[in-house]
Amino acid sequence: MPHLTTAATRPAELGFGVPGYAHPLVAPVEWGELARPGTPLHWVVLNVGNGPGDRPDPHCLEAVGRLRNTGTRVLGHLDMAHGARPFGELIAEAHRFTDWYRTDGFCLDRAPADRADLPETRRITGALRSMTGPGGHLVLGHGVHPYPGYAETADQLVTFSGPWTDYRWSQVAEWTADYDPSRFAHFVHGVPRTHLEEAVRIARWQGAGTIFFTDRTARAAPCGQGARGGRPGENDAFEALPGYWDEIVSRIGPGVSE
C-alpha cells in the first residue's frame, strides 16, 4: 500500500474535519451529532450559499452557536475557484462570515495548487489572518498535493479529496514528511464499511491528521475538492452522515490508537 515510511513513524492523533453538511433545516440530525460530547472534531465548515449568503440565516446562527459552545471551530467556506475569484470578493465574503457568524477561520475551497498562484494566495491568506487574529484557523482546500510552498500559507492543506477507488492506491508527496500530520486533511467518499479500517490506516501512514470518510457516493465538492474541483456531484457525498458514523467515531475517538 503506497505510503511514506517517514510518515508511518509518526502516529497521528486523528480527528474529523467536516467539509460542510447540508443546511441545518435539511440535515438536522447531522448538525445535532456534531455537538455530541466526545466526538473528536477539529473543525466544521459552514457553507450557507456557496459562501455566507446575502443575509444572516437564523438556523445557521443557531447551529453555529451550539458548536461554538462545545469549543468546536467553525470555518467559513470561501470558494477560490482555482484562483479566479477576485481578492476583493473573497475578503468581502470573509467579513460577512465574521460579522454574522463569528467564524473561527476559513476553508478556502478549490484553492489553486500551482507555484504561479502562490503569491496571490499568500496575499489572500495574509489578509484573512489579519481578520482572524492569531487564534484563527485557515485551511487551503486543494484536494491534491500542491506546490510545497503552500504549506507556509495556511494551518492545514487538504491534500486528497475524492473517491475511495483512487484513495486506496494514492501516493503521498515526499515533501509532506517534513511536516506534522496535523497540517494535512483527507476527504474520501465511497469508502465501504468493510474497508474502513484500511482507509484509516492509509490516512495514518500518509501522515494526515484530519479526515472525513463516508460510504456515501458522489452524484459539487467540499472544501478541497479537486474539481468542483474536477469530479461533479461530490459535494452531495459529504452533506450527510456516513452510515457508519458511530463506528468511525469510536474507532478514532479519544484514547484510541492503532
C-alpha distance (Angstrom), angle and dihedral (degrees) to the residues before:
residue distance angle dihedral
M1 . . .
P2 3.83 . .
H3 3.78 114.8 .
L4 3.77 142.7 127.2
T5 3.77 114.2 -93.9
T6 3.78 90.4 -145.9
A7 3.80 91.0 54.9
A8 3.79 90.4 50.7
T9 3.80 90.1 61.2
R10 3.81 92.0 59.5
P11 3.82 111.1 68.5
A12 3.79 109.7 -149.7
E13 3.78 123.9 -138.5
L14 3.76 93.2 -129.5
G15 3.77 122.8 -147.7
F16 3.78 138.9 159.0
G17 3.76 130.2 -88.9
V18 3.79 108.7 -170.6
P19 3.83 110.2 -146.9
G20 3.79 92.4 -152.2
Y21 3.79 130.0 -62.1
A22 3.77 123.4 -138.5
H23 3.82 119.1 -85.3
P24 3.84 112.4 -58.7
L25 3.81 90.4 -113.2
V26 3.81 89.9 55.6
A27 3.81 97.3 39.2
P28 3.83 106.6 28.6
V29 3.81 93.5 148.3
E30 3.79 91.6 53.8
W31 3.81 94.2 50.6
G32 3.79 90.3 44.9
E33 3.81 92.2 53.0
L34 3.79 91.0 54.5
A35 3.79 90.1 64.5
R36 3.81 93.3 52.2
P37 3.84 111.1 120.5
G38 3.79 116.0 -110.3
T39 3.81 97.4 28.6
P40 3.83 107.4 134.0
L41 3.81 97.0 -129.7
H42 3.79 120.7 168.2
W43 3.79 95.4 179.3
V44 3.79 145.3 -30.0
V45 3.81 125.7 -139.6
L46 3.80 119.1 -132.7
N47 3.80 113.4 -151.8
V48 3.79 111.0 173.2
G49 3.80 99.1 171.7
N50 3.80 108.7 -16.0
G51 3.78 83.8 -54.0
P52 3.82 134.5 -0.3
G53 3.80 96.0 -36.9
D54 3.82 126.4 -131.9
R55 3.80 97.5 -70.2
P56 3.81 138.8 7.5
D57 3.80 111.9 -71.1
P58 3.83 111.4 -141.5
H59 3.82 93.0 -152.6
C60 3.80 91.6 52.8
L61 3.80 90.6 45.2
E62 3.80 89.6 55.8
A63 3.83 93.6 46.7
V64 3.80 92.5 47.6
G65 3.80 91.2 47.8
R66 3.80 91.9 54.9
L67 3.78 91.8 50.3
R68 3.77 95.3 46.6
N69 3.81 89.3 51.0
T70 3.82 87.9 60.6
G71 3.81 91.0 51.1
T72 3.80 95.1 -108.2
R73 3.80 118.0 146.1
V74 3.79 115.4 -119.8
L75 3.80 115.7 -157.0
G76 3.79 125.6 -161.4
H77 3.82 116.3 -127.1
L78 3.81 114.7 -121.1
D79 3.81 119.2 179.6
M80 3.82 111.4 -144.2
A81 3.81 92.4 -178.2
H82 3.82 89.9 -143.3
G83 3.80 90.6 -57.5
A84 3.82 97.4 -45.8
R85 3.83 97.2 109.6
P86 3.83 114.9 96.4
F87 3.79 117.2 -112.7
G88 3.79 92.7 -121.4
E89 3.81 94.5 53.8
L90 3.79 93.1 51.9
I91 3.79 93.8 47.9
A92 3.81 91.9 47.3
E93 3.81 90.3 53.2
A94 3.79 90.4 47.2
H95 3.82 90.4 54.2
R96 3.81 90.3 52.3
F97 3.79 90.8 52.1
T98 3.79 92.5 51.1
D99 3.80 95.0 41.8
W100 3.80 96.0 46.8
Y101 3.80 105.1 29.2
R102 3.83 104.5 18.2
T103 3.80 90.2 -131.3
D104 3.80 118.9 -164.1
G105 3.79 94.4 -134.3
F106 3.78 141.5 -44.5
C107 3.78 142.6 -81.9
L108 3.79 109.8 -147.1
D109 3.78 105.7 -150.0
R110 3.81 121.2 -153.6
A111 3.79 91.0 15.4
P112 3.80 114.0 -176.8
A113 3.78 116.8 -107.9
D114 3.82 104.5 -165.6
R115 3.79 125.1 103.2
A116 3.81 92.0 -121.9
D117 3.83 91.4 62.9
L118 3.80 95.0 49.2
P119 3.86 98.0 92.4
E120 3.82 93.7 53.7
T121 3.80 91.5 43.8
R122 3.80 88.8 51.5
R123 3.82 88.9 51.5
I124 3.80 91.4 52.1
T125 3.79 96.1 46.2
G126 3.80 90.0 46.4
A127 3.80 90.2 56.3
L128 3.80 90.8 47.0
R129 3.80 90.7 50.4
S130 3.79 89.5 56.1
M131 3.81 88.4 55.2
T132 3.80 98.5 46.0
G133 3.78 98.7 39.0
P134 3.81 124.7 -146.2
G135 3.82 94.0 -45.3
G136 3.81 95.3 55.0
H137 3.79 121.4 112.5
L138 3.81 123.9 -140.2
V139 3.80 124.7 -167.6
L140 3.80 122.6 -172.1
G141 3.79 109.1 -151.0
H142 3.78 103.0 -152.6
G143 3.79 96.3 145.4
V144 3.81 87.6 -151.8
H145 3.78 135.3 54.8
P146 3.81 105.7 -78.0
Y147 3.78 131.0 -158.6
P148 3.84 104.8 -62.3
G149 3.81 93.8 -115.1
Y150 3.79 90.3 73.4
A151 3.80 89.4 72.3
E152 3.81 88.3 74.6
T153 3.81 94.2 54.1
A154 3.83 102.1 60.6
D155 3.79 143.1 25.1
Q156 3.79 93.1 -116.3
L157 3.78 139.6 13.5
V158 3.81 124.6 -152.0
T159 3.79 98.7 -137.7
F160 3.80 97.7 173.4
S161 3.78 131.4 33.7
G162 3.77 119.6 156.9
P163 3.80 146.5 72.2
W164 3.78 128.4 -26.6
T165 3.80 90.2 -120.2
D166 3.82 87.6 67.6
Y167 3.79 98.0 34.5
R168 3.79 96.8 57.5
W169 3.82 90.0 60.5
S170 3.80 97.3 34.3
Q171 3.77 124.9 131.3
V172 3.79 124.1 -140.6
A173 3.81 120.4 -136.4
E174 3.79 111.3 -108.6
W175 3.82 94.0 -131.8
T176 3.81 90.8 66.4
A177 3.82 89.4 71.7
D178 3.81 87.9 75.5
Y179 3.81 90.8 65.7
D180 3.78 136.2 65.9
P181 3.84 116.5 -101.4
S182 3.80 88.6 -115.7
R183 3.81 86.8 75.6
F184 3.82 96.0 65.2
A185 3.80 137.7 63.4
H186 3.82 132.8 -168.5
F187 3.82 126.3 -161.5
V188 3.80 117.0 -168.0
H189 3.79 130.2 176.5
G190 3.78 130.1 -168.5
V191 3.82 93.6 38.5
P192 3.83 107.6 157.0
R193 3.80 116.4 -135.9
T194 3.80 88.4 -119.4
H195 3.83 89.7 60.3
L196 3.79 97.8 42.7
E197 3.80 94.1 103.3
E198 3.80 90.4 49.5
A199 3.82 91.3 50.2
V200 3.81 91.8 51.6
R201 3.79 89.6 48.4
I202 3.83 91.3 52.4
A203 3.80 90.9 51.1
R204 3.79 91.0 52.0
W205 3.79 93.7 45.3
Q206 3.78 92.5 48.2
G207 3.78 91.9 49.8
A208 3.81 101.9 -112.2
G209 3.79 116.6 152.0
T210 3.81 98.4 -176.0
I211 3.81 124.8 50.8
F212 3.76 144.5 167.7
F213 3.80 116.3 -167.7
T214 3.78 125.0 178.0
D215 3.78 137.8 175.5
R216 3.79 89.5 -143.5
T217 3.79 115.8 105.5
A218 3.77 133.5 -139.4
R219 3.77 122.5 -93.4
A220 8.18 80.7 150.1
A221 3.89 112.7 -5.2
P222 3.78 144.4 -101.3
C223 3.71 128.3 -127.9
G224 3.76 103.7 -52.5
Q225 3.77 99.5 18.8
G226 3.72 105.3 153.3
A227 3.72 95.1 -135.7
R228 3.59 118.3 16.5
G229 3.07 20.4 26.2
G230 3.80 96.6 -12.2
R231 3.77 107.1 -57.9
P232 3.80 115.7 77.7
G233 3.79 118.1 -136.1
E234 3.78 99.1 19.8
N235 3.79 95.0 121.4
D236 3.80 89.2 68.4
A237 3.79 91.1 58.0
F238 3.82 91.2 62.3
E239 3.80 99.9 41.0
A240 3.81 96.0 87.9
L241 3.79 138.9 39.4
P242 3.80 118.1 -80.9
G243 3.78 114.3 -112.9
Y244 3.81 90.3 -114.3
W245 3.82 97.0 47.9
D246 3.82 94.8 129.9
E247 3.78 91.2 47.9
I248 3.79 96.0 51.3
V249 3.81 92.0 43.9
S250 3.82 90.0 54.7
R251 3.82 90.6 44.2
I252 3.79 96.5 56.6
G253 3.80 101.0 21.3
P254 3.81 125.8 121.1
G255 3.76 113.1 -47.1
V256 3.80 94.1 12.5
S257 3.80 117.6 124.1
E258 3.76 137.5 157.7
